[in-house]
Amino acid sequence: MRASDSGTGLTPSHTHRVKVLVLDTSALVMGLNPSALDIPTYSVPSVMNELIPNTLPYTRFSTSQESGHLTVKKPTSLSMKAVEGVSSKVGDVGVLSRADLEVLALALDLRQSGLSPTIVSDDYAVQNVSESLGVEHASLATFGIAKKFDWIYYCPACFRRYGVEDAGRACRVCGTRLKRKVVRNEKVARKISRRLRD
């Protein structure tokens, strides 16, 4: 994402596709105001469910939705399955919330409809899966990921390896709670983006 020449907004990096933002909960918590942006903005209903009522992020979400500055959509089941598959493959499925998975799936739906989505999230797992899906991402409070990781789960006591479907479980042999570790990493091209907050 790059700042426009006039400095008033963001311009599409692909001239034939309209650039849109897809917001996760962290974007709103960090102060992003969809009503102040001059770019189409999307999110999912489960993001609002993660926000605390009567707080500024909750108010921003609801007023932006009511004013038409934020489009709230549920992702298709096909995109949800694709995201669940990729997040399982890279080992992040156990750390992503339902809202995170839906934000990623909505970005896939928007891309399939001919738009160019950028997920705005400070969640490293969301960024990691986004990178694996080939969907752009931007962060507000962090520098974002520098490497894309593939994770495995293992027992720290007896060192047996487990698949991501065992995330959050105990070792079947000794009963120790499983941990996860990186088995492969790949450098990510860093994109410096201008702050999206107002």
N, C-alpha and C positions, 0 to 999 in steps of 0.2 A: 504494500500500500504506500502511496506517496502523496505528499501534500500537493495541492493544486498550485498553479503559478500565482493565482490571486491570493492564496493563503486563506481562503474562506472555506475550503472543504476538501474532500478527498476525491480524487479522480480515478476512474477505472484503469487498472493496469492492462486490461484487455479491452480494446476499443469496441469490439463487437459484442461484448457481454456487459450487462449492467451490474455494477458493483453493489453488493448489499452486505449488511452486517447481521450476524446471528449472535445474540447475547445470551451468555449464561449468567448464573446468579452472581458470580464474582464481579462481573462488569457493572452490574447495578449497585452492588455493595461498595465498590470502589468509586462510585460517584458518577458513572456515565449516565447522562440524561438523554434518552432517545428523542425527546421533544426539541432538543437544541441542535440536533444533527441535520444536515442537508443531504442525507443518504438514506435510502430505504432500510428499515431496521425490522428484524424479526426476532421472535423468541417462541417458547413453548409454554403451555399452561403450567407444567410442573415447576418451572422456574418461579412463578408467582407463589406456588405452594411452599417453596423453600424460603421465601422472604417473610419476615416478621411483620404482621399487620401493624398499622399506625407508625411505621418507620418511614424515613425519607426514601429508601430504595423501593419499598412497597408502593408508596405514593407515586413515585416516578413511573413505575411500571404501569399502574392502573390509569393514571392520567394520560400517559403517552398512548396507551391502548385506546382509551376513550376518545382522544383527540385525533386518532388515525396516524400518529407518528410511529407507532409500534404495531406491527401485525403479529398476532399470536395464532399459531397453527400447530396442530398435532402432526407429527411425521407419519409417513406411511409405514405399514408393517414390513414391507419389503426392505425399506431403508433401515428400519430397526434391526432386522435380521442381519443385514450387511455389517452394521456397526457392531453388533454383538459378536459376530464372527471375527472381525478384525481386532476388536478389543480383547477377545479371548486369545487370538493368535499372538499378540504382543504382550499379553499378561496383565493388562490393566483392567480387565472386566471386574475384578474384585474390589477396586477402589473407586469406580465411577458410580455416581448416583443415577437414579432413573432420569432426573433432569439432564444430567451430563450426556447420557446416551441419546436422549431425545433431541438435544441441541445438535449433536453430531449427525443424527439421522435427518433432521430438518435441513441441515446444510447440504447433505447429499440430495435431498428432494429438490432444493432450490437450484443446485447445479444441474440436475437432470432437466429442469424446466428452462434452462438456458441462461440462468443468472450466474454471477461470479461471487459466491459467498465467502466472507471472512468471518471466522468464529472469534469473538472477543471473549477471552477467558484468561485468568491468571492461574488456572488449574493445570499443573504440569501433565497430569494423566490425560486431560482433554486435549492438550496440545500434542502429546505423543501420538494419540490415536488419530487426531486430525492430520498430522504429518503422514501417517501410514495410509490414510484415505486419500491423500493428495489434495486436501482442502486447506486453504490459507487460514492462518490464525494470527491474532495480534493480542498483546497483553497491555495492561494499564499500569500495574504497580511493580511488575517484575520485568526482567530482561527477556523472559521466555526461555524455551528450551534451546540448548546448544547441541544436544544429541538426542536422537531417537533411540529408545530402548526396547529390547525384547526381554521379558521377564520370565522366570520360572519360580515355582514354589518348591521349598525343600524343608527337610526337618533339620534344625540346628543341632540336634542331639545325635541322631544316627545317620544323618546326611543322605537319606533317601530323597529322590526327586519325585515331584508330583506335578500334574497338569494344573492349568488355571481353574479347572472345574472344582479343585480341592481348596481354593482360596478361602481363608477363614476357618479351616478345619484343623483337626489335630492329626498327627501322624498315625497311620493305621497300625504301625508296628510298636512304637513306644509311647504314643499318646501326647507327645510334645506339640505345642501349637506351631503350625507351619509359618515360615517366613518367606519373603520373596527376595530374589536377587537378580541382577542383570546378567544375562547370558550373552547378549550381543548388543553393541551400540554402533550407531552410524551418525556421523557429523551432519548437522542440519545447517543449511545456508541461513545465516542470520539476516533478518530483515529489520532494519531500524524504521519504526513507524512513528509518526507524530502522535502525541497523546490525543486520545479521543474524548477525554473529559472536557467539560466546559468549565 
